[in-house]
Amino acid sequence: MKNDSAKPPGIKEIAVALGVSIGTVDRALHNRSGVNEKTRSRVLAKAKELAYRPNLAARNLKLNRRLRIGVFLPRQIASYFDLLRKGIQASAADAHGLDLRLDFAEYPRIGKGDLELIESRLREGYDGLILTPGKASQFVPLMKKIAARKIAAVFVGTDLPGAERLASITIDSEVSGGLAAELFSCAIQRQATVAVITGDLDTQDHAEKLRGFAATLAMVAPHLSLLPVVETHERPEEAYDAMLKLLTKRPRVEGIYVNTANSLPILRALGERRLLGEIQVITTDLYPELAPLIKSGKVLASLYQRPVTQGKTALETLTRYLVQNIAPRESTKLAPHIVLRSNLSLFSAGLTETEEESLKI
């Protein structure tokens, strides 16, 4: 009979099961040197099999400290950032026994109100921050102030070259853009014009998606011509007006890739002109209004950025560093998910409960 009060498996149990030393297991689990890849893989597999979880609470008690984390994210675009917050909250709920306080605060959008909010909170005594960086010219100096206060910061959603941060958790943006171009190469076989609608090219995520899209389009779809990129600065009204203006061009654009989650105004403009389903559209992320358009074939595909996973990974990375002093990879890039009409139901079934709840697919 299983003993419910039995001590959960730890490093010692993994070492005994594999016939290796405790030191070897510790080095493998914490990604330290001195362990070959074969042994590291065996250790990680056995840890997963035994449902090993590091005792963060015990380590935190040894440090005799509480952790206070500031989470400062934009309000727009809610379909993306609300899910990212849910991922952070889910990770915090899993950190049983860890004395962790999360302070959530928001500002209108990337590059609007972010600096003022963050600078006003720097004296709150935070151990760590989770942020989405804005313009480099403003954010790089801010990150120097944060680093000088010995506050560990993790970026989510996008990275920022030259900024002093602990780590970044993002989607692989160039791959995401490349996938969109390859999908167009299959869906549009004739000579045609395509366009990219983005938020702000000062945001690395948006710039990298454009770069990946343009490079892949030139390689796999030379029959498709790319118009100059349209920046909407994450303003819904600007995106709507830009789409209407784009539709007046001749020859008519045949493919539209919206590389931010701000696609609803674009789809509204296309719907009003009765062009949904005639023009091939690839969007980013998922939200309740988008799912039926994919299901009906009016939207070709969406490239999902896995915001819940990004949020969970960000908090796990930050707490692991603060509690266990384990330095993370500087940049973690998650693989985007391609959501098509054919796999929409499978995709929704494979999402976490938090994501399914929010998407209401």
C-alpha positions, 0 to 999 in steps of 0.5 A: 500500500502506498504511504501518503506521508512518504517523503517525496523523492529527492536527489538521493533517490535519483542517485540510488536509482541510477547508481551514480553519486549525489554530486553527479545528480546535483550537477546534472539537475542544475546544468553545471559542468562536469557531467556528460550529456548522456548522464545528464539525459539519464538524470533528467529522465529519472527525475521526471519519472520519479516526479522530482521537484526541487524543494524551493520552500526549504531553500528559501527558508534557509535564506531566511527571506521573502521574495517580492516580484513586480510584474509590469506589463501592458494593458494592450493587447489584452488577448496576449498579455492577460494570458501571460499574466495567467501563466505567471499566476499559475506558476506562483500557485505551483510554488507550494510553500514559497514565500512569494508576493507578486505585485501586478501593475499595468500601463496602456501599451508598450512604449506608453507609460511603461517608464513612468510606472516602473521608475515609480516602483523601483523603491518598493524593495523588489527582488525581481521584475518581469517586464516587456521592454519598450524602446531601446533608447529609453529602456536601456538606461532604465535597466542600468538603474534596475541592475544597479539596485541588484534587482533581477529582471526577466523580459517576456514577449520580446527582448532588447539588445544591450539591456542589462537583464537576467534572461528573456523568454520569448517566442522564436520570432524569426521562425514565426515570420518564416512560417507565415511566409512559407504558408503563403507560398503554399496558399498563393500560387500565382504572382501576387502582392502580400503585406505585413502589418506590425505594431512597432519595428522598435520592438525586437519581436516585431522586427525579427518576425518581419526579417524572418518573413522577408527572408523566407518569402524571398527564398521559397516564394519569389512569385510573391512581392512584399509591400513596405511594412505597415506599422500601427503602434498597437493602436486599434484605430490606426490598424483599422485605418491602415487596413482600409488604406491598404485595400485601395492599392493596385494590384490588390494585396492577396495576402496579409500577415498580422505579426502582432495580436492586434489583428481584430481591427484588420479583420473588422476592416476586411469583413466590412469590405466582404474580403474575408476568405478572398484575401489570405490572412495569417494572424498571431495568437488566439482569442474568442473572436478569431477561433470561428474565423479560422474554423470557417477558413476565413483566416488561413492560420494563426501563429500562437505565441504561447503566452501562458507558457511564456509567463510560467517560464518567466516566473520559474526562471526568476525564482530559480535564480533568486532561491537557488542561485541558478543562472538561466540561459540568457535567451529562451525562445519557444517554438510557435504553434501553427493553428489551422482549421484542420487542427484547431480542435486538437490544438484547443484540447492540447492547451492548458486549462487556463488557455482553454478557459480564456480562449473559449474555443 
